[in-house]
Amino acid sequence: MPLFHLILVALIQGITEFLPVSSSGHLILLPRLTGMEDQGIVIDVAAHVGTLFAVVLFFWGDVRAALFGLGRLARGKVDTQGAWLALCLIIATVPVIVAGLILKVTGLADAMRSVTVIGWTMLLFGVLLYFADQRAPQEKTQAEWSIKDAVRLGLWQAVALIPGTSRSGITITGALFHGYTRHDAAKIAMLMSIPTIIASGSLAGLDLIGGDVPLRDATIVIALSFLSALAALAFMMRLLRSVSFTPYVIYRVILGIVLIWVGYTGWA
């Protein structure tokens, strides 16, 4: 794959992963609207792995606590904040793994990679995010994350397997509806991305071993998406304390309408 294409994929992924605008949706649109070769799911996942490294580094304090908490969980103890966080993350990851396996086995994962699907999900879930942001009570913090909320947010996250939904966007929407503040809703969404990306990256790693995608291409995408994601994440988390999600909603609605038109008219 040309170097320019790899750089473009990495930058799109890194910049959009932590914004509620669907990074995977943008990656799918890239070949559809530019005529470039479809980079494929494995390169998409490689870009997500780069953002995984970024979110782990950015939230290293929480990640380290959860890693130590796993040891406590293995001994049947949930007596520390880290153990509780690890338990909630595990529970929240189960729905997306189950749903992802179903989509892969049935072939629906590839079938949904269309401009029309992305257009509708951009539009509808953008409007849903607006209502959550404007009307839901925003009082709870990450420290109040419960098992019940972990199950709920896990189900919200599973919806993001539909291209264009945005994993961070739908998880933030769910967290807002369940009473979390903007900043903490985003933080929970970012932490939830870690085990999810690890699971999808492990599955795609089988294709890399098989040689379907050059290791060089995947390495370039991982490195560049890591750098751009780290910068984008730091920028967004600072802004969230004072800025609503309305600008992202406006972007989603406009892009969604355009893509629906494109999809139904056959322009691309």
C-alpha positions as CSV (number, residue, x, y, z in Angstrom):
1,M,0.0,0.0,0.0
2,P,1.4,3.5,-0.9
3,L,3.0,5.4,2.0
4,F,0.6,8.4,1.5
5,H,-2.4,6.1,1.9
6,L,-1.0,4.7,5.1
7,I,-0.3,8.1,6.6
8,L,-3.8,9.2,5.7
9,V,-5.4,6.2,7.4
10,A,-3.3,6.7,10.5
11,L,-4.1,10.4,10.8
12,I,-7.8,9.9,10.3
13,Q,-7.8,7.2,12.9
14,G,-5.7,9.1,15.4
15,I,-7.6,12.3,15.2
16,T,-11.1,10.9,15.1
17,E,-10.8,7.9,17.5
18,F,-11.5,9.8,20.6
19,L,-14.0,12.2,19.1
20,P,-17.7,11.1,18.9
21,V,-17.7,11.1,15.1
22,S,-16.7,7.5,14.3
23,S,-13.1,6.8,13.3
24,S,-14.0,3.5,11.6
25,G,-16.8,5.2,9.7
26,H,-14.3,7.7,8.3
27,L,-11.8,4.9,7.5
28,I,-14.5,3.0,5.5
29,L,-15.4,6.2,3.7
30,L,-11.9,6.9,2.6
31,P,-11.8,4.4,-0.3
32,R,-15.5,4.9,-1.1
33,L,-15.1,8.7,-1.7
34,T,-11.6,8.9,-3.0
35,G,-11.3,5.9,-5.2
36,M,-8.3,4.6,-3.2
37,E,-7.9,0.9,-2.5
38,D,-9.9,-0.2,0.5
39,Q,-7.3,-0.6,3.3
40,G,-9.2,-3.5,4.8
41,I,-10.2,-4.4,8.3
42,V,-6.7,-5.4,9.4
43,I,-5.2,-2.0,8.6
44,D,-8.2,-0.5,10.3
45,V,-7.5,-2.5,13.4
46,A,-3.8,-1.7,13.2
47,A,-4.7,2.0,13.3
48,H,-6.9,1.2,16.4
49,V,-3.9,-0.5,18.1
50,G,-1.9,2.7,17.7
51,T,-4.7,4.6,19.5
52,L,-4.7,1.8,22.1
53,F,-1.1,2.7,23.0
54,A,-2.1,6.3,23.2
55,V,-5.0,5.8,25.6
56,V,-3.0,3.5,27.8
57,L,-0.3,6.0,28.1
58,F,-2.6,8.9,28.7
59,F,-4.6,7.1,31.4
60,W,-1.7,5.1,32.7
61,G,-2.6,5.7,36.4
62,D,-6.0,4.1,35.9
63,V,-4.6,1.3,33.7
64,R,-1.9,0.4,36.2
65,A,-4.5,0.3,39.0
66,A,-6.7,-2.0,36.9
67,L,-3.7,-4.3,36.0
68,F,-2.9,-4.7,39.7
69,G,-6.6,-5.2,40.3
70,L,-6.6,-8.2,38.0
71,G,-4.4,-10.0,40.4
72,R,-6.9,-9.3,43.2
73,L,-9.7,-10.5,41.0
74,A,-7.8,-13.7,40.2
75,R,-7.8,-14.4,44.0
76,G,-11.5,-13.7,44.2
77,K,-11.1,-10.3,45.9
78,V,-12.6,-7.0,44.8
79,D,-11.3,-4.9,47.7
80,T,-9.5,-2.2,45.9
81,Q,-10.4,0.6,43.5
82,G,-8.2,-1.0,40.8
83,A,-9.9,-4.4,41.2
84,W,-13.3,-2.8,40.9
85,L,-12.3,-0.9,37.8
86,A,-10.9,-4.1,36.3
87,L,-14.1,-6.0,37.0
88,C,-16.3,-3.3,35.5
89,L,-14.1,-3.2,32.4
90,I,-14.3,-7.0,31.9
91,I,-18.1,-6.9,32.3
92,A,-18.5,-4.0,29.9
93,T,-16.4,-5.8,27.2
94,V,-18.4,-9.0,27.1
95,P,-21.3,-7.7,25.0
96,V,-19.1,-6.3,22.2
97,I,-17.0,-9.5,22.0
98,V,-20.1,-11.7,21.7
99,A,-21.8,-9.3,19.2
100,G,-18.5,-9.0,17.2
101,L,-18.1,-12.7,16.9
102,I,-21.7,-13.1,15.7
103,L,-21.2,-10.4,13.0
104,K,-18.0,-11.9,11.9
105,V,-19.4,-15.5,11.6
106,T,-22.5,-14.3,9.8
107,G,-20.6,-12.0,7.4
108,L,-22.7,-9.0,8.5
109,A,-19.6,-7.1,9.5
110,D,-18.5,-6.6,5.9
111,A,-22.1,-6.2,4.6
112,M,-22.6,-3.1,6.8
113,R,-19.5,-1.3,5.5
114,S,-21.6,1.0,3.1
115,V,-22.0,4.7,2.7
116,T,-25.7,4.6,3.3
117,V,-25.4,2.7,6.6
118,I,-22.7,5.1,7.8
119,G,-24.8,8.1,6.8
120,W,-27.8,7.0,8.8
121,T,-25.8,6.0,11.8
122,M,-23.9,9.3,11.7
123,L,-27.2,11.2,11.6
124,L,-29.3,9.3,14.1
125,F,-26.7,8.6,16.8
126,G,-25.5,12.2,16.4
127,V,-29.0,13.4,17.3
128,L,-29.1,10.9,20.2
129,L,-25.9,12.3,21.5
130,Y,-27.3,15.8,21.4
131,F,-30.3,14.8,23.6
132,A,-28.1,13.0,26.0
133,D,-25.7,15.9,26.3
134,Q,-28.5,18.5,26.7
135,R,-31.1,16.8,28.8
136,A,-29.5,14.0,30.9
137,P,-28.4,14.8,34.5
138,Q,-24.6,15.0,34.7
139,E,-23.7,14.3,38.3
140,K,-21.9,11.0,38.6
141,T,-18.2,10.5,38.3
142,Q,-16.1,7.5,37.3
143,A,-15.6,6.6,40.9
144,E,-19.3,5.8,41.0
145,W,-19.2,3.3,38.2
146,S,-21.3,0.3,39.1
147,I,-21.7,-3.3,37.9
148,K,-25.2,-2.3,36.6
149,D,-23.8,0.6,34.7
150,A,-20.9,-1.6,33.3
151,V,-23.5,-4.0,31.8
152,R,-25.5,-1.1,30.4
153,L,-22.5,0.6,28.9
154,G,-21.3,-2.7,27.5
155,L,-24.5,-3.0,25.6
156,W,-24.3,0.6,24.3
157,Q,-20.7,-0.2,23.2
158,A,-21.8,-3.2,21.2
159,V,-24.1,-1.0,19.1
160,A,-20.9,0.7,17.8
161,L,-20.1,-2.4,15.7
162,I,-22.5,-0.8,13.2
163,P,-20.2,1.4,11.1
164,G,-20.6,5.1,11.6
165,T,-22.0,4.8,15.1
166,S,-18.7,5.7,16.9
167,R,-17.6,3.5,19.8
168,S,-16.6,6.5,21.9
169,G,-19.7,8.5,20.8
170,I,-22.3,5.8,21.7
171,T,-20.5,4.9,24.9
172,I,-20.4,8.6,25.9
173,T,-24.1,8.9,25.0
174,G,-25.0,6.0,27.2
175,A,-22.9,7.3,30.1
176,L,-24.5,10.7,29.8
177,F,-28.0,9.1,29.9
178,H,-27.0,7.2,33.0
179,G,-26.0,10.5,34.8
180,Y,-22.2,10.8,34.3
181,T,-20.5,14.2,33.7
182,R,-19.2,14.9,30.3
183,H,-15.5,14.5,31.4
184,D,-16.1,11.3,33.3
185,A,-18.4,9.9,30.6
186,A,-15.5,10.4,28.1
187,K,-13.0,8.9,30.5
188,I,-15.1,5.8,31.0
189,A,-15.5,5.5,27.3
190,M,-11.8,5.7,26.7
191,L,-11.0,3.1,29.4
192,M,-13.6,0.8,27.9
193,S,-11.8,1.1,24.5
194,I,-8.7,-0.7,25.9
195,P,-10.0,-4.3,26.3
196,T,-12.2,-3.9,23.3
197,I,-9.3,-2.9,21.0
198,I,-7.1,-5.6,22.5
199,A,-9.8,-8.2,21.6
200,S,-10.3,-7.0,18.1
201,G,-6.5,-6.5,17.5
202,S,-5.9,-10.1,18.7
203,L,-8.4,-11.4,16.2
204,A,-7.0,-9.4,13.3
205,G,-3.5,-10.5,14.3
206,L,-4.3,-13.9,12.9
207,D,-4.6,-12.3,9.5
208,L,-1.2,-10.5,9.9
209,I,0.4,-13.8,10.8
210,G,-1.1,-15.3,7.6
211,G,0.6,-12.6,5.6
212,D,-2.5,-10.9,4.1
213,V,-1.2,-7.5,5.1
214,P,2.5,-6.5,5.1
215,L,3.9,-6.1,8.6
216,R,5.6,-2.9,7.5
217,D,2.3,-1.3,6.6
218,A,0.7,-2.2,9.9
219,T,3.7,-0.9,11.9
220,I,3.7,2.5,10.1
221,V,0.0,2.9,10.8
222,I,0.3,1.9,14.4
223,A,3.1,4.4,15.0
224,L,1.5,7.4,13.3
225,S,-2.0,6.7,14.7
226,F,-0.4,6.6,18.2
227,L,1.2,10.0,17.9
228,S,-1.8,11.7,16.4
229,A,-4.2,10.0,18.9
230,L,-2.2,11.1,21.9
231,A,-2.3,14.7,20.8
232,A,-6.0,14.6,20.0
233,L,-6.8,12.9,23.3
234,A,-5.0,15.4,25.3
235,F,-6.7,18.3,23.5
236,M,-10.2,16.8,23.8
237,M,-10.0,16.0,27.5
238,R,-9.0,19.5,28.3
239,L,-11.8,21.0,26.3
240,L,-14.5,18.7,27.7
241,R,-14.6,20.5,31.1
242,S,-16.0,23.6,29.4
243,V,-17.3,22.6,25.9
244,S,-20.4,20.6,25.1
245,F,-20.7,17.9,22.4
246,T,-22.8,20.2,20.2
247,P,-20.0,20.9,17.6
248,Y,-19.6,17.2,17.1
249,V,-23.3,16.7,16.7
250,I,-23.5,19.4,14.0
251,Y,-20.6,17.8,12.2
252,R,-22.3,14.3,12.4
253,V,-25.7,15.6,11.2
254,I,-24.2,17.5,8.2
255,L,-22.0,14.6,7.2
256,G,-24.8,12.1,7.7
257,I,-27.2,14.0,5.4
258,V,-24.5,14.3,2.7
259,L,-23.7,10.5,2.9
260,I,-27.3,9.5,2.8
261,W,-27.7,11.6,-0.4
262,V,-24.5,10.1,-1.8
263,G,-25.6,6.6,-1.0
264,Y,-29.1,6.8,-2.5
265,T,-28.1,8.7,-5.6
266,G,-25.2,6.5,-6.4
267,W,-22.8,9.4,-6.7
268,A,-20.0,7.4,-5.2
